Amino acid sequence: MNHRSLVATLVALCVVFSSASAQEWTRFRGPNGTGISDDETIPVTWGENDYAWKVELPGRGHSSPVIWGDKVFLTSALDEPSQRVVMCLDAATGKTIWERRFDYKSHKKHNLNSFASPTPAVDAQHVYVSWSMPEQLTLMALKHDGTDAWKLDLGEFVSQHSAGNSPIVVGDMVVLVNEQDDAEKVKGDGGGESGVSSLHAVSCKDGSTIWQTPRTSATVTYSTPMVRELPGGGTELLFNSQAHGLGGIDPKTGKVNWELSDALNKRSVSSPVFAAGLAFGTCGSGGGGNYIAAVRPGDASGKKPELVYKVTEQANYVPSLLAKGNLLFVWSDKGIVSCLDAPTGEVKWRERIGGNYFGSPICIGDRLYCFAADGELVVLSATDKFKELGRIALGETAHSTPAVAGGRLFLRTESHLYCVAGKK
């Protein structure tokens, strides 16, 4: 290797290691949707005067922030005029770098949903956002300076509760779940007449279709997929929904590798996780019947997936599970948190902490952070021994999930964004 090649290689390695150490928060629940951060500086508790900054947001929303370098990207929505907002803030100061507004048609939604619920995704070139109206499901890319990159109309979107699906970046693709309600069951303002369910993978560069996998329309899915590393090398996308249960999709082609379609018999809102060789998905309803399915995956060669166990007691519906090693943390909607042994489902501990929950927990080091709907952030020990570490009241409704990157914790209530700086 000549001197010039050696220098180029060392520079490339420095860029890789620098990017890895920064641990960008690029999607819903951060790295691969795990909700796990290795940051060692974020405090357990703090007071009103300890925030690095707090800013008021235009309108309101339930989406979570995503972070790339020194930029925070976030969405919100105004009722009058009916506009959706994409904004970029300076991570150090909270100052608005740019803001874009897009008109939308107000429509029926669940009273606990918002018109800005999907979390954006971000990479080195673009921020990707999705939202819906009954007439149109939109996926759009903006450059980091706020200018247009591309925009797609993915057709009608049938849902009695409006949208909640978040895009993710997988290599050079943007992947978006578009599993809708059965059009025959949803009429009027809640949905169009002929929505078509599918999984979409499009080019990050220009939005061109890479693959599109048809799905069965049954009940709208709000779950965001994750990438699973395969034992023999390669990857697959892990999805969960009522219509298709738990399954693995080849990210290169969109082909179904395996599927256990009867694993989940109700709506999926939470996102899947993978731990101890098992894929975990949850389903439920506002009226109950929630459960967790633990599935041993199949593969593309024809190996069949297997339902290993179910958890029906105090299972989650809206908040996603969190897996840390062989521990599976279940943060239920009604404020009961459980720690399970992931391989077996054995309960290590289960405690009532109170409150109602729509956001999902994240794990920073050995601590769990999760928002209650009334804006109280609850901090618990992420170990096999229960310990409550702190409660911080932000005083405003919060259905979002925290984000952490660059030594900063970002907390979004309906109309404000807070930043907590790590302590060196």
C-alpha positions in Angstrom: 0.0 0.0 0.0 1.5 3.4 -1.0 1.6 6.4 1.3 -1.4 8.1 -0.3 -3.5 5.0 0.0 -2.5 4.5 3.6 -3.4 8.0 4.5 -6.8 7.7 2.8 -7.5 4.4 4.7 -6.6 6.0 8.0 -8.8 9.0 7.3 -11.7 6.7 6.4 -11.2 4.7 9.6 -11.2 7.9 11.7 -14.5 8.9 10.1 -16.0 5.5 10.9 -14.8 5.5 14.5 -15.9 9.1 15.0 -19.3 8.4 13.7 -19.6 5.2 15.8 -18.6 7.0 19.0 -21.1 9.8 18.4 -24.0 7.2 18.2 -26.4 9.3 16.1 -30.1 8.8 17.0 -31.5 8.3 13.5 -35.0 6.8 13.9 -37.7 5.9 16.4 -36.0 4.6 19.5 -32.5 5.2 18.2 -30.0 2.6 17.0 -32.0 -0.1 15.1 -35.0 0.7 17.2 -33.5 -0.9 20.3 -33.9 2.2 22.5 -30.3 1.5 23.9 -27.7 4.2 24.4 -24.2 3.7 25.9 -24.0 7.3 27.0 -22.5 7.5 30.5 -23.1 11.2 31.2 -26.9 11.6 31.4 -28.1 12.2 35.0 -30.7 10.2 36.8 -32.7 13.2 38.0 -32.6 17.0 37.7 -34.5 20.2 38.6 -36.2 22.9 36.6 -33.1 25.0 36.4 -30.9 22.2 35.1 -32.1 22.1 31.5 -29.5 23.2 28.9 -32.5 24.7 27.0 -36.2 24.5 26.6 -38.1 25.7 23.5 -41.7 26.1 22.6 -42.7 24.2 19.4 -45.3 25.4 16.8 -48.5 23.4 17.2 -48.3 20.0 18.9 -47.3 16.4 18.1 -46.3 13.1 19.5 -43.3 12.3 17.3 -39.8 11.9 18.8 -36.7 13.9 17.8 -34.0 12.4 15.7 -30.4 13.7 15.9 -27.5 13.9 13.4 -24.4 15.6 14.6 -25.3 19.1 15.9 -28.8 19.0 14.4 -32.1 17.9 15.9 -35.0 17.2 13.5 -38.6 17.1 14.6 -42.2 17.3 13.3 -45.3 19.1 14.7 -48.7 20.1 13.5 -50.9 23.2 13.6 -54.7 23.0 13.7 -55.3 26.6 12.4 -54.1 26.8 9.7 -53.9 23.0 9.1 -50.2 22.7 8.5 -47.6 20.1 9.3 -44.2 21.4 10.3 -40.7 19.9 9.8 -38.0 21.8 11.8 -34.3 21.6 12.4 -32.9 22.9 15.7 -29.3 23.4 16.9 -28.6 20.6 19.4 -26.4 22.8 21.6 -28.8 25.8 21.9 -32.3 24.8 20.8 -32.3 27.7 18.2 -34.3 27.0 15.1 -32.0 26.6 12.1 -34.9 26.2 9.6 -38.6 25.4 9.5 -40.9 24.1 6.7 -44.7 24.1 6.7 -47.0 21.9 4.6 -50.7 22.2 4.3 -52.9 19.2 5.1 -56.6 18.4 5.2 -57.8 17.8 8.8 -59.6 14.5 9.2 -60.8 12.0 11.8 -58.3 10.5 14.1 -58.1 8.9 17.5 -58.5 11.5 20.2 -55.1 10.4 21.7 -53.3 10.5 18.3 -51.9 13.7 16.8 -51.4 14.9 13.2 -47.6 14.6 13.8 -47.1 11.2 15.4 -44.7 9.4 13.0 -41.0 10.0 14.0 -38.7 11.1 11.2 -35.6 9.2 10.1 -32.3 10.8 9.3 -29.0 10.0 7.6 -26.0 12.0 6.4 -27.9 13.5 3.5 -31.6 13.7 4.3 -34.3 13.8 6.9 -37.3 11.5 6.0 -40.8 12.2 7.1 -44.1 10.5 6.6 -47.7 11.5 7.3 -51.2 10.8 6.0 -54.6 12.0 5.0 -57.3 9.7 3.9 -56.6 10.7 0.3 -52.8 10.4 0.5 -49.9 8.7 2.4 -46.8 10.9 1.9 -43.1 10.0 2.2 -40.8 12.9 1.8 -37.1 13.6 2.0 -35.6 17.0 2.8 -31.9 17.9 2.7 -30.2 18.9 5.9 -30.5 22.6 4.8 -34.3 22.2 4.6 -34.6 22.2 0.8 -36.6 19.6 -1.1 -34.9 16.3 -2.1 -38.0 14.2 -3.2 -41.6 13.5 -2.3 -43.8 10.5 -2.9 -47.5 10.0 -3.0 -48.2 6.4 -1.9 -51.9 6.4 -2.5 -54.9 6.5 -0.1 -54.5 5.6 3.5 -57.4 3.9 5.2 -57.4 4.1 9.0 -59.9 5.1 11.6 -57.2 6.5 13.9 -54.9 8.3 11.3 -51.2 7.6 10.9 -48.4 6.6 13.2 -46.0 4.7 11.1 -42.3 5.9 11.2 -39.9 5.4 8.3 -36.4 3.9 8.8 -33.2 4.0 6.9 -31.7 0.6 5.9 -28.5 1.0 4.0 -29.3 3.1 0.9 -33.1 2.6 1.3 -36.0 4.1 3.2 -38.4 1.5 4.5 -42.0 2.4 5.4 -44.8 0.1 6.6 -48.2 0.8 5.0 -50.5 -1.8 6.5 -54.0 -0.3 6.5 -57.4 -1.0 7.9 -59.8 -3.1 5.8 -61.4 -0.4 3.6 -64.8 -2.0 3.9 -64.8 -1.5 7.7 -63.7 2.2 7.6 -65.7 4.8 5.8 -66.1 8.5 5.8 -63.5 10.9 7.2 -61.4 8.1 8.8 -60.2 6.6 5.6 -60.5 6.3 1.8 -62.4 3.7 -0.1 -59.6 1.7 -1.6 -56.4 1.8 0.4 -53.8 -0.9 -0.5 -51.5 -2.4 2.1 -47.9 -2.9 1.3 -44.3 -2.6 2.5 -42.3 0.1 0.7 -38.5 0.3 0.1 -37.3 3.3 -1.9 -34.0 4.8 -2.7 -32.6 7.3 -0.2 -31.2 9.3 -3.2 -34.3 9.9 -5.3 -37.3 8.0 -3.8 -37.4 5.5 -6.7 -39.0 2.2 -5.8 -36.6 -0.6 -4.9 -39.2 -3.1 -3.9 -42.9 -3.2 -2.8 -44.3 -6.2 -1.0 -48.1 -6.6 -0.9 -49.7 -7.1 2.5 -53.2 -8.1 3.6 -55.5 -5.3 4.7 -56.9 -6.2 8.1 -56.2 -3.7 10.9 -53.8 -0.8 10.6 -50.3 -1.4 12.0 -48.3 1.3 13.7 -45.3 -0.8 14.4 -41.8 0.2 13.1 -39.5 -2.6 11.9 -36.0 -3.4 13.0 -33.0 -5.1 11.3 -32.0 -8.5 12.6 -28.5 -9.9 12.1 -28.8 -13.5 10.7 -26.7 -16.3 12.3 -25.1 -17.2 9.0 -24.4 -13.7 7.9 -26.6 -11.1 6.3 -29.7 -9.3 7.7 -33.4 -9.4 7.5 -36.2 -6.9 8.4 -38.3 -7.9 11.4 -42.0 -6.9 11.2 -45.0 -7.5 13.3 -48.7 -6.9 12.6 -52.1 -8.4 13.1 -52.5 -9.6 9.5 -49.0 -11.1 9.3 -48.0 -11.9 12.8 -44.2 -11.9 13.2 -42.0 -12.3 10.1 -38.7 -11.7 8.5 -38.3 -9.9 5.1 -35.2 -10.0 2.9 -34.1 -6.3 2.8 -32.6 -6.7 -0.7 -35.7 -8.0 -2.4 -38.7 -7.6 -0.1 -39.3 -11.3 -0.2 -40.8 -13.0 2.9 -38.2 -15.3 4.5 -40.5 -16.6 7.1 -43.8 -15.7 8.8 -45.9 -16.9 11.7 -49.1 -15.2 10.7 -51.2 -16.3 13.7 -48.7 -15.1 16.3 -50.7 -11.9 16.9 -54.5 -11.7 16.7 -55.0 -8.0 17.5 -53.6 -4.6 16.4 -49.9 -4.1 16.6 -48.8 -0.6 17.8 -45.5 -1.4 19.5 -42.4 -2.3 17.6 -40.6 -5.6 17.6 -37.4 -6.4 19.5 -35.0 -9.4 19.3 -33.2 -11.0 22.2 -32.0 -14.4 23.3 -32.5 -15.8 19.8 -36.2 -14.9 19.9 -38.3 -12.3 18.1 -40.8 -10.5 20.3 -44.0 -8.7 19.1 -47.1 -7.5 21.0 -50.7 -6.9 20.1 -53.8 -5.6 21.9 -56.6 -3.2 21.9 -58.0 -0.3 24.0 -60.3 -2.8 25.6 -57.6 -5.2 26.6 -56.5 -8.7 25.5 -52.9 -7.6 25.2 -50.2 -10.2 24.9 -46.6 -10.7 24.0 -45.5 -13.4 21.5 -42.0 -14.8 21.7 -41.2 -16.5 18.4 -38.1 -18.5 17.3 -37.6 -17.3 13.7 -37.6 -19.5 10.7 -35.5 -18.8 7.7 -35.5 -18.5 3.9 -34.5 -22.2 3.4 -37.9 -23.3 4.7 -37.2 -23.7 8.4 -40.6 -23.0 10.2 -40.9 -20.4 12.9 -42.1 -21.5 16.3 -44.1 -19.9 19.0 -42.1 -20.4 22.1 -44.3 -18.7 24.7 -46.9 -16.0 25.3 -47.1 -13.4 28.1 -50.6 -12.3 28.8 -50.3 -10.8 32.3 -49.7 -7.0 32.3 -48.6 -7.1 28.7 -48.0 -3.8 26.8 -50.0 -2.5 23.9 -48.7 1.0 22.8 -45.3 1.2 24.5 -42.6 -1.0 22.9 -40.6 -3.6 24.7 -37.0 -3.1 25.6 -34.4 -5.9 25.6 -31.1 -5.6 27.4 -29.1 -8.8 27.3 -31.3 -11.6 28.4 -33.7 -9.2 30.2 -36.9 -8.1 28.7 -38.6 -5.0 30.1 -42.4 -4.7 29.7 -43.7 -1.2 30.3 -47.5 -1.5 30.3 -49.9 1.2 29.3 -51.4 1.2 32.8 -48.2 1.8 34.7 -47.1 -1.7 35.6 -43.5 -2.5 34.7 -42.2 -6.1 34.5 -38.7 -7.5 34.1 -38.7 -10.9 32.4 -36.1 -13.5 31.6 -36.2 -13.3 27.8 -35.4 -17.0 27.0 -38.2 -18.3 29.2 -40.6 -15.5 30.0 -40.0 -16.0 33.8 -40.9 -12.9 35.8 -37.9 -11.4 37.6 -39.9 -8.6 39.1 -43.2 -6.7 38.5 -44.1 -3.4 40.1 -46.9 -0.8 39.8 -45.4 2.6 39.2 -48.7 4.4 38.3 -49.7 6.6 35.4 -50.7 5.9 31.8 -48.1 5.4 29.1 -48.1 5.9 25.3 -44.3 6.6 24.8 -41.8 3.8 24.9 -38.9 3.3 27.3 -35.3 3.8 26.4 -32.2 2.6 28.2 -29.2 4.8 29.0 -26.4 2.7 30.6 -28.2 0.7 33.2 -31.3 3.0 33.6 -34.7 3.0 31.9 -36.4 6.4 31.1 -40.1 6.5 30.0 -42.7 9.3 29.8 -46.1 9.1 31.4 -48.9 10.7 29.5 -49.1 13.5 32.1 -45.5 14.5 31.3 -43.8 12.8 34.2 -40.5 11.1 33.3 -39.9 8.0 35.3 -36.5 6.5 35.7 -35.9 2.9 36.8 -33.0 0.6 37.2 -32.5 -1.6 34.1 -31.5 -4.7 36.1 -33.1 -7.8 37.5 -33.7 -6.0 40.8 -36.4 -3.3 40.9 -35.3 0.1 41.9 -37.0 3.5 41.2 -34.3 6.1 40.6 -36.2 9.3 39.9 -39.3 11.2 38.7 -39.2 14.4 36.8 -42.4 16.3 36.1 -42.5 18.3 32.9 -46.0 19.5 33.4 -47.5 18.9 29.9 -49.0 15.9 28.1 -46.3 13.7 26.5 -46.9 10.7 24.3 -43.4 10.7 22.8 -40.2 8.6 23.4 -37.0 10.3 24.6 -33.9 10.5 22.4 -30.3 10.7 23.4 -27.1 11.6 21.4 -23.9 13.6 21.7 -24.1 13.7 25.5 -27.6 15.2 25.5 -31.1 13.9 26.4 -34.0 15.3 24.4 -37.5 15.2 25.8 -40.5 16.2 23.7 -43.9 17.1 25.3 -46.8 18.0 23.0 -45.6 21.6 22.6 -42.1 21.8 23.9 -38.7 20.3 23.5 -36.3 20.1 26.4 -32.6 19.3 26.4 -30.7 17.8 29.4 -26.9 18.1 29.0 -24.8 15.2 30.3 -22.5 15.7 33.2 -18.9 15.0 32.4 
